[in-house]
Amino acid sequence: MEDTDEGLMKRVQKGDHQAFSLLVRRHSERFYALSWRLLGNEAEAEDVVQDAFIKLWAQPALFRVDAGVRFTTWFYRVVSNMATDRLRGRKRWASPEAMDILPDPGKGADQALAERQTQALIEKAIHALPERQKLALTLCFYEGLSVREAGAVMEAGEKAVESLLMRAKAGLREELAKSGLVAPQEVRHERTARYR
Amino acid sequence: MNEQQDIDDILARRAPVAARPDLAERIIHAAARAPRQPLGLFSPQGFMHEALSCFLIPRPALSLAACLLIGVTGGWMTATSQTVSYDESEMLNLVVINEEGWL
């Protein structure tokens, strides 16, 4: 019996709930992580993943098994589109202080607080990025997708994804430099030029 | 140190909050209760889905632009073809019967 994602999808299309359960157990955490990184909120991230899987079960024909697209590529697209729609529906981004970032329990209280503040700053900087830049960064950096795979998810060329990644990192540097977490771009260039 | 390394290090510090352990089971149970769209073309919903998908416009802006272009081109060609030349009007005089005075 085919246990690849695409094989399971064929069975899901025939109404096999067991195959659907296997797919969910195999991928729910992975897509939850993507959703959380895009939304920054645990409850919303879970809602998006649940809605995406229910959509998959209710309308399995949306995935064309014979189109030669990998299930994960297609489902990354579904989840990221749903998360982006939810982001657009929000009036404003939740304050980073209010987000669900847990301090490391092994650290002292002061250190944990400092870490929490740093995490909040990182979150704020990431969520200040334009949607496409944030998605490219999430797919390539956190999900470990290649530029080509991220391009397939985002329906963009490799050059476009590379450009989005570069701009995302430049934007992050600019934002994080304001809070002193990294050196600003200009200073770094001067420093590297000095050592050439 | 690589110029991008410090940004990468900072990004790597961003660990996601784990989902609740029963997330997969909740999804599976919720899906079991969700109504399912039949795949068959010959079921009413399946037929409607296929029929509607024939009329879906994947790129509305492009379709609108194409329609405008076709409309303008068609209109321009019709306007030029409606101009009746002298020879054509002579031919029409022969074909069209003057019915004045018959009734």
Chai-1 contact restraints between the chains, C-beta under 6 A:
chainA,res_idxA,chainB,res_idxB,connection_type,confidence,min_distance_angstrom,max_distance_angstrom,comment,restraint_id
A,Q13,B,L39,contact,1.0,0.0,6.0,A-B,restraint_1
A,S21,B,I28,contact,1.0,0.0,6.0,A-B,restraint_2
A,V24,B,A24,contact,1.0,0.0,6.0,A-B,restraint_3
A,V24,B,I27,contact,1.0,0.0,6.0,A-B,restraint_4
A,V24,B,I28,contact,1.0,0.0,6.0,A-B,restraint_5
A,R25,B,A24,contact,1.0,0.0,6.0,A-B,restraint_6
A,S28,B,L23,contact,1.0,0.0,6.0,A-B,restraint_7
A,S28,B,A24,contact,1.0,0.0,6.0,A-B,restraint_8
A,E29,B,A19,contact,1.0,0.0,6.0,A-B,restraint_9
A,Y32,B,A19,contact,1.0,0.0,6.0,A-B,restraint_10
A,A33,B,P16,contact,1.0,0.0,6.0,A-B,restraint_11
A,W36,B,P16,contact,1.0,0.0,6.0,A-B,restraint_12
A,E42,B,V17,contact,1.0,0.0,6.0,A-B,restraint_13
A,E46,B,L23,contact,1.0,0.0,6.0,A-B,restraint_14
A,Q50,B,I27,contact,1.0,0.0,6.0,A-B,restraint_15
A,F53,B,I27,contact,1.0,0.0,6.0,A-B,restraint_16
A,I54,B,A30,contact,1.0,0.0,6.0,A-B,restraint_17
A,I54,B,A31,contact,1.0,0.0,6.0,A-B,restraint_18
A,I54,B,A34,contact,1.0,0.0,6.0,A-B,restraint_19
A,W57,B,A31,contact,1.0,0.0,6.0,A-B,restraint_20
A,A58,B,A34,contact,1.0,0.0,6.0,A-B,restraint_21
A,A58,B,R36,contact,1.0,0.0,6.0,A-B,restraint_22
A,A58,B,Q37,contact,1.0,0.0,6.0,A-B,restraint_23
A,Q59,B,Q37,contact,1.0,0.0,6.0,A-B,restraint_24
A,A61,B,L39,contact,1.0,0.0,6.0,A-B,restraint_25
A,D100,B,V17,contact,1.0,0.0,6.0,A-B,restraint_26
A,I122,B,I10,contact,1.0,0.0,6.0,A-B,restraint_27
A,I122,B,R14,contact,1.0,0.0,6.0,A-B,restraint_28
A,F141,B,L11,contact,1.0,0.0,6.0,A-B,restraint_29
A,K169,B,I7,contact,1.0,0.0,6.0,A-B,restraint_30
A,L172,B,I7,contact,1.0,0.0,6.0,A-B,restraint_31
A,R173,B,I7,contact,1.0,0.0,6.0,A-B,restraint_32
A,V182,B,D6,contact,1.0,0.0,6.0,A-B,restraint_33
